Amino acid sequence: MPISELPSYPSEEGVISAVTVEMLKTLFPAALEEITLKAAEQRNVALWSGKATASDIAAGVALGKSVAATFLARASGDGMKNAVGTPAAWQAMADSATARGDIAWSSREVPARPPMLPLFGKVSAWMMTPDQVAADRPPPPPATGSSQMKEELAVVRNTVDHLTRAQYAIALKWNDGAGSYTPPGHWNGVALDYVRDAKMSEVRAARVFALLNVAMHDAGVGCWEAKYHYFNPRPSQLDPTIKTQIGLPNFPSYTSGHSTFSAAAASVLSSLFPGGTSDFEAMRDEAGISRLYGGIHFPSDIAEGKAHGIRIAAHTLSFARGDGTQ
């Protein structure tokens, strides 16, 4: 093991393994045995290599568990358990869209399925109050009967009808649908390479992933709040002749989640790794346009999602500038 100049008490392996076990066994209870074995392996490596004593590790485990308890207590009241909503709440969202003269989103699944997490927009954000979430909401989408919507629908149809092989590859690259590591996981993978190349310490690496994932969580809250506030249909609902190139998500169109997540992630990573800004922005834009290539989003979904993600990330970056690291 590399020789460290840091004190061995408490053991960082003990801290990280304990906090990880406590969080993951709550989030993924079916994997409890695997998670527990991995944590024990990490602690044993520290002990067997001579990097830490048993008491160093025990102190680290106690600290890790206490930190996890704080986060689990917050999670128990963050509103996630109510994010599915009720049929009455879903119908009220559809009725609101109809009342303003729009076509309300409806599931394209056969048979139709309930929308995915309609009340996730009410889950507690990390860096934003509910009022700030509402204040940062994107402006209304084009009315479904407007000339702008007709133009955007034509753009989607023309894109998928004349899709190039390169564009199709981009749609697949950023598909990141259910059963994958999704857009937040994709961006964590991007961050991994930069953390490795920067040879960051454990604490600096942890800060990178904390800031990145806090911003993406808040992006999810903000995006879902907008999606179900407007309840806008997907392109293929308005024009069933549009052949989607990737899986059609079972929730409203406006705005694009990929665009919102990616813009928030790119903003945070650009602040942390300024030398990679052009690459992050290129990936952000590619992730957004991939949804047009897939035939599942309008151009305004993508543009407004990108702008929304940037606004949301600003809250995390404001926190980061005053967190004492600089």
C-alpha positions in Angstrom: 0.0 0.0 0.0 1.2 3.6 -0.7 2.7 5.2 2.4 0.6 8.1 3.6 1.6 11.1 5.6 -1.9 11.3 7.1 -2.6 10.1 10.7 -4.1 6.6 10.6 -6.8 7.4 13.2 -9.6 7.2 12.2 -9.2 4.9 9.2 -10.5 6.4 6.0 -11.2 2.8 4.8 -13.4 2.3 8.0 -15.2 5.6 7.4 -15.9 5.0 3.7 -16.9 1.3 4.1 -19.3 2.0 6.9 -21.0 5.0 5.4 -21.3 3.2 2.1 -22.8 0.0 3.7 -25.4 2.0 5.7 -26.5 3.9 2.6 -26.5 1.1 0.1 -28.2 -1.5 2.3 -31.1 0.9 2.6 -31.2 1.7 -1.1 -30.5 -1.8 -2.3 -31.6 -4.2 0.5 -31.5 -7.2 -1.9 -27.7 -6.8 -2.3 -27.0 -6.6 1.5 -24.7 -9.7 1.5 -22.6 -8.5 -1.4 -22.3 -4.9 0.0 -21.4 -6.2 3.5 -18.7 -8.5 2.1 -17.2 -5.7 0.0 -17.0 -3.4 3.0 -15.3 -6.1 5.1 -12.8 -6.7 2.3 -11.9 -3.0 2.2 -11.4 -2.9 6.0 -9.3 -6.1 5.9 -7.0 -4.7 3.3 -6.3 -1.7 5.5 -5.6 -4.0 8.4 -3.6 -6.7 6.6 -1.4 -4.2 4.8 -0.4 -2.5 8.1 -2.1 0.8 7.0 -4.4 0.9 10.0 -4.9 -0.8 13.3 -8.1 -2.5 14.5 -8.8 0.5 16.7 -8.3 2.9 13.7 -10.8 0.9 11.7 -13.3 0.7 14.5 -13.2 4.5 15.0 -13.7 5.0 11.3 -16.6 2.6 11.2 -18.3 4.4 14.1 -17.8 7.8 12.4 -19.1 6.5 9.0 -22.3 5.1 10.6 -23.0 8.3 12.4 -22.7 10.3 9.1 -24.9 7.8 7.3 -27.5 8.1 10.1 -27.8 11.9 9.4 -28.4 11.4 5.7 -30.9 8.5 6.2 -32.9 10.6 8.7 -33.1 13.3 6.0 -34.1 10.8 3.4 -36.9 9.4 5.5 -38.7 12.7 5.3 -37.6 14.0 1.9 -41.0 13.2 0.2 -39.7 10.3 -2.0 -42.2 7.9 -0.5 -45.0 10.0 -2.0 -43.5 10.6 -5.4 -45.7 8.1 -7.2 -48.8 10.1 -6.4 -52.4 9.0 -6.9 -54.7 8.5 -9.9 -56.6 11.6 -8.7 -53.4 13.7 -8.7 -52.4 12.4 -12.2 -55.9 13.2 -13.6 -55.7 16.7 -12.1 -52.4 17.3 -14.0 -54.0 16.2 -17.2 -57.1 18.3 -16.6 -54.9 21.4 -16.0 -53.3 21.0 -19.4 -56.6 20.5 -21.0 -58.1 23.5 -19.3 -55.5 25.8 -20.8 -56.3 24.5 -24.3 -53.5 22.0 -24.7 -53.4 18.3 -25.5 -52.4 16.5 -22.3 -49.7 13.9 -22.2 -50.9 10.3 -22.1 -49.0 7.1 -21.8 -48.1 5.4 -25.1 -47.7 2.1 -23.4 -50.0 -0.8 -24.3 -51.7 -1.2 -22.0 -51.2 2.4 -20.6 -49.1 2.6 -17.5 -49.2 5.2 -14.7 -46.7 8.0 -15.3 -43.3 7.7 -13.7 -42.9 9.5 -10.3 -45.3 12.5 -11.0 -44.6 14.0 -7.6 -40.8 13.8 -7.7 -40.8 17.5 -8.3 -41.9 17.8 -4.6 -39.0 15.8 -3.3 -36.6 17.9 -1.2 -33.8 19.4 -3.2 -30.3 19.8 -1.7 -29.5 23.4 -2.7 -32.9 24.8 -3.5 -36.0 25.6 -1.5 -39.4 24.6 -3.0 -39.9 28.3 -3.8 -36.6 28.4 -5.6 -37.6 25.2 -7.6 -40.8 26.9 -8.7 -39.0 30.2 -9.5 -36.5 28.5 -11.7 -39.2 26.6 -13.6 -38.8 27.0 -17.4 -41.3 29.2 -19.3 -44.3 27.4 -20.8 -43.8 25.2 -23.8 -45.3 26.1 -27.2 -49.0 25.5 -27.1 -49.8 22.2 -28.7 -52.0 23.9 -31.4 -49.6 26.7 -32.1 -47.6 27.2 -35.3 -44.3 26.9 -33.4 -45.4 23.4 -32.2 -46.2 22.4 -35.8 -42.8 23.6 -36.9 -41.1 21.7 -34.1 -43.1 18.6 -34.8 -42.0 18.9 -38.4 -38.3 19.1 -37.3 -38.7 15.9 -35.3 -40.4 14.1 -38.1 -37.8 15.2 -40.7 -34.9 14.3 -38.4 -36.0 10.7 -37.8 -37.0 10.3 -41.4 -33.5 11.2 -42.6 -31.5 10.0 -39.6 -27.8 9.3 -40.5 -25.9 6.4 -39.1 -23.8 8.8 -37.0 -26.9 10.4 -35.5 -28.4 7.0 -34.7 -25.1 6.1 -32.9 -25.4 9.3 -30.8 -29.0 8.4 -29.9 -27.9 5.0 -28.7 -24.8 6.3 -26.9 -26.9 8.6 -24.7 -30.0 6.4 -24.5 -29.4 5.7 -20.8 -32.9 4.5 -20.2 -34.4 2.3 -17.5 -32.2 -0.7 -16.6 -29.0 1.3 -17.4 -27.0 3.6 -15.2 -29.1 6.5 -16.6 -27.8 10.0 -17.3 -26.6 10.7 -13.7 -24.6 7.4 -13.9 -23.2 8.4 -17.3 -21.9 11.7 -15.9 -20.4 10.0 -12.9 -18.5 7.8 -15.3 -17.2 11.0 -17.1 -16.1 12.4 -13.7 -14.2 9.2 -12.8 -11.7 9.7 -15.6 -11.0 13.4 -14.6 -10.7 12.5 -10.9 -8.2 9.7 -11.8 -6.1 11.9 -14.1 -6.0 14.7 -11.5 -4.7 12.2 -9.0 -7.1 13.5 -6.4 -7.1 12.5 -2.8 -10.0 10.7 -1.2 -11.5 13.8 0.2 -11.2 15.8 -3.0 -12.7 13.0 -5.0 -15.5 12.7 -2.5 -16.2 16.5 -2.9 -16.3 16.2 -6.7 -18.9 13.4 -6.6 -20.9 15.1 -3.8 -21.2 18.4 -5.7 -21.9 16.6 -9.0 -24.6 14.4 -7.6 -26.2 17.1 -5.5 -26.6 19.2 -8.7 -28.0 16.3 -10.7 -30.5 15.4 -7.9 -31.7 19.0 -7.9 -31.8 18.9 -11.7 -34.1 15.9 -11.4 -36.4 17.6 -8.9 -36.6 20.8 -11.0 -37.1 18.9 -14.3 -39.8 16.7 -12.9 -41.6 19.6 -11.3 -41.7 21.3 -14.8 -42.7 18.1 -16.6 -45.8 17.5 -14.5 -46.6 21.2 -14.2 -47.0 21.5 -17.9 -47.9 17.8 -18.7 -46.9 18.2 -22.4 -47.2 15.4 -24.9 -44.4 13.6 -26.7 -43.9 14.1 -30.5 -45.2 10.7 -31.3 -48.4 11.4 -29.4 -49.1 14.4 -31.7 -47.9 12.5 -34.8 -48.2 8.8 -34.5 -46.3 8.4 -37.8 -43.1 9.4 -36.1 -41.0 6.3 -35.5 -39.0 6.6 -32.3 -35.5 5.3 -32.5 -35.1 4.5 -28.8 -37.4 3.6 -25.9 -40.1 6.2 -25.3 -40.1 7.3 -21.6 -43.4 7.0 -19.8 -43.6 10.6 -18.6 -44.3 14.1 -20.2 -42.0 15.6 -22.7 -41.2 19.2 -21.6 -38.4 19.6 -20.6 -35.8 17.0 -21.6 -34.4 15.3 -18.5 -31.2 14.4 -20.4 -30.7 18.0 -21.3 -31.3 19.2 -17.7 -29.1 16.5 -16.0 -26.3 17.0 -18.5 -26.3 20.8 -18.3 -26.2 20.7 -14.6 -23.4 18.1 -14.6 -21.3 19.9 -17.3 -21.6 23.2 -15.3 -20.3 21.6 -12.1 -17.5 19.6 -13.8 -16.4 22.7 -15.8 -16.0 24.6 -12.5 -14.0 21.7 -10.9 -12.0 20.8 -14.0 -11.7 24.0 -16.1 -9.4 22.4 -18.6 -12.2 20.0 -19.6 -14.9 22.7 -20.2 -15.0 22.4 -23.9 -15.4 18.6 -23.7 -18.0 18.8 -21.0 -20.0 21.3 -23.0 -19.7 19.2 -26.2 -21.0 16.1 -24.2 -23.8 18.2 -22.8 -25.0 19.3 -26.2 -24.6 15.8 -27.6 -26.7 14.3 -24.9 -29.4 16.9 -25.5 -29.5 16.5 -29.3 -29.5 12.7 -28.9 -33.1 13.0 -27.8 -34.1 14.7 -31.0 -32.3 12.0 -33.0 -34.2 9.5 -31.0 -37.5 11.1 -32.0 -38.7 11.5 -28.4 -38.2 15.3 -27.7 -39.0 18.6 -29.4 -36.2 21.2 -29.9 -37.7 23.5 -27.2 -37.6 20.6 -24.7 -33.8 20.4 -25.3 -33.1 24.1 -25.3 -35.1 24.9 -22.2 -33.8 21.8 -20.4 -30.3 22.9 -21.0 -30.9 26.5 -19.8 -32.8 25.0 -16.7 -29.9 22.7 -15.8 -27.5 25.6 -15.9 -29.7 27.7 -13.6 -30.0 24.8 -11.2 -26.3 24.1 -11.1 -25.6 27.7 -10.1 -27.1 27.0 -6.7 -24.6 24.1 -6.1 -21.7 26.2 -7.5 -22.6 29.1 -5.1 -22.5 26.7 -2.2 -19.1 25.2 -3.4 -17.5 28.6 -3.6 -18.2 29.1 0.2 -17.6 25.6 1.5 -14.1 26.3 2.7 -12.2 24.2 0.2 -10.7 27.1 -1.8 
